[in-house]
Amino acid sequence: MMGALIIGIGIGGTILLIATFGLIIIGIIRAAKTGGLSKKEKQAHAEETKMIQDIYHGLSKMEERVEALETILIERQRKDFNT
């Protein structure tokens, strides 16, 4: 009777161990397929990337405008200085 109990506990433990390793392997495979990010995280990352690109593009345009204004001011100063 005691031997049957020990064998039952051993078999139960083995089943739990196999199930645990199986879940770990499935998790690793899913993470490898999705790049480790969930669909929501990927979408949020894409939105953040787009916002950063928009900000960069806007700053580039602003830099061009500032340079144009600097040129205008420099030309006015030269014109005022020469008159």
C-alpha positions as a Markdown table, in Angstrom:
| # | Residue | x | y | z |
|---|---|---|---|---|
| 1 | Met | 0.0 | 0.0 | 0.0 |
| 2 | Met | 2.8 | 2.4 | 0.9 |
| 3 | Gly | 4.6 | 1.5 | -2.3 |
| 4 | Ala | 1.5 | 2.4 | -4.4 |
| 5 | Leu | 1.3 | 5.8 | -2.7 |
| 6 | Ile | 5.0 | 6.5 | -3.4 |
| 7 | Ile | 4.6 | 5.5 | -7.1 |
| 8 | Gly | 1.4 | 7.7 | -7.4 |
| 9 | Ile | 3.2 | 10.7 | -5.9 |
| 10 | Gly | 6.2 | 10.0 | -8.3 |
| 11 | Ile | 3.9 | 9.8 | -11.3 |
| 12 | Gly | 2.0 | 12.9 | -10.3 |
| 13 | Gly | 5.2 | 14.8 | -9.8 |
| 14 | Thr | 6.5 | 13.7 | -13.2 |
| 15 | Ile | 3.3 | 14.8 | -14.9 |
| 16 | Leu | 3.5 | 18.2 | -13.2 |
| 17 | Leu | 7.1 | 18.6 | -14.3 |
| 18 | Ile | 6.3 | 17.7 | -17.9 |
| 19 | Ala | 3.4 | 20.1 | -17.9 |
| 20 | Thr | 5.6 | 22.9 | -16.5 |
| 21 | Phe | 8.3 | 22.3 | -19.1 |
| 22 | Gly | 5.7 | 22.2 | -21.8 |
| 23 | Leu | 4.3 | 25.5 | -20.8 |
| 24 | Ile | 7.7 | 27.1 | -20.6 |
| 25 | Ile | 8.6 | 25.8 | -24.1 |
| 26 | Ile | 5.3 | 27.1 | -25.4 |
| 27 | Gly | 5.9 | 30.5 | -23.8 |
| 28 | Ile | 9.4 | 30.7 | -25.4 |
| 29 | Ile | 8.1 | 29.8 | -28.8 |
| 30 | Arg | 5.3 | 32.4 | -28.6 |
| 31 | Ala | 7.8 | 35.1 | -27.4 |
| 32 | Ala | 10.1 | 34.2 | -30.3 |
| 33 | Lys | 7.3 | 34.4 | -32.9 |
| 34 | Thr | 5.9 | 37.7 | -31.6 |
| 35 | Gly | 9.3 | 39.3 | -30.8 |
| 36 | Gly | 8.4 | 39.2 | -27.1 |
| 37 | Leu | 5.8 | 41.9 | -27.4 |
| 38 | Ser | 2.1 | 41.6 | -27.3 |
| 39 | Lys | -0.1 | 43.0 | -30.0 |
| 40 | Lys | -1.1 | 46.0 | -27.8 |
| 41 | Glu | 2.6 | 46.7 | -27.0 |
| 42 | Lys | 3.5 | 46.5 | -30.6 |
| 43 | Gln | 0.7 | 49.0 | -31.5 |
| 44 | Ala | 1.7 | 51.3 | -28.7 |
| 45 | His | 5.3 | 51.2 | -29.8 |
| 46 | Ala | 4.3 | 51.9 | -33.4 |
| 47 | Glu | 2.3 | 54.9 | -32.3 |
| 48 | Glu | 5.2 | 56.2 | -30.2 |
| 49 | Thr | 7.5 | 55.8 | -33.1 |
| 50 | Lys | 5.2 | 57.7 | -35.4 |
| 51 | Met | 4.8 | 60.5 | -32.9 |
| 52 | Ile | 8.6 | 60.8 | -32.5 |
| 53 | Gln | 9.0 | 60.9 | -36.3 |
| 54 | Asp | 6.3 | 63.6 | -36.6 |
| 55 | Ile | 8.1 | 65.6 | -33.9 |
| 56 | Tyr | 11.4 | 65.2 | -35.6 |
| 57 | His | 9.9 | 66.3 | -39.0 |
| 58 | Gly | 8.2 | 69.3 | -37.3 |
| 59 | Leu | 11.5 | 70.3 | -35.7 |
| 60 | Ser | 13.3 | 70.1 | -39.0 |
| 61 | Lys | 10.8 | 72.4 | -40.5 |
| 62 | Met | 11.1 | 74.8 | -37.6 |
| 63 | Glu | 14.8 | 74.8 | -38.0 |
| 64 | Glu | 14.5 | 75.8 | -41.6 |
| 65 | Arg | 12.1 | 78.6 | -40.6 |
| 66 | Val | 14.4 | 79.9 | -37.9 |
| 67 | Glu | 17.3 | 79.9 | -40.4 |
| 68 | Ala | 15.2 | 81.9 | -42.8 |
| 69 | Leu | 14.3 | 84.4 | -40.1 |
| 70 | Glu | 18.0 | 84.7 | -39.1 |
| 71 | Thr | 18.9 | 85.4 | -42.7 |
| 72 | Ile | 16.2 | 88.1 | -42.9 |
| 73 | Leu | 17.4 | 89.7 | -39.7 |
| 74 | Ile | 21.0 | 89.6 | -40.7 |
| 75 | Glu | 20.1 | 91.2 | -44.1 |
| 76 | Arg | 18.1 | 93.9 | -42.3 |
| 77 | Gln | 21.0 | 94.7 | -39.9 |
| 78 | Arg | 23.4 | 95.0 | -42.8 |
| 79 | Lys | 20.9 | 97.2 | -44.7 |
| 80 | Asp | 20.5 | 99.4 | -41.6 |
| 81 | Phe | 24.2 | 99.5 | -41.0 |
| 82 | Asn | 25.0 | 100.5 | -44.6 |
| 83 | Thr | 22.5 | 103.4 | -44.7 |
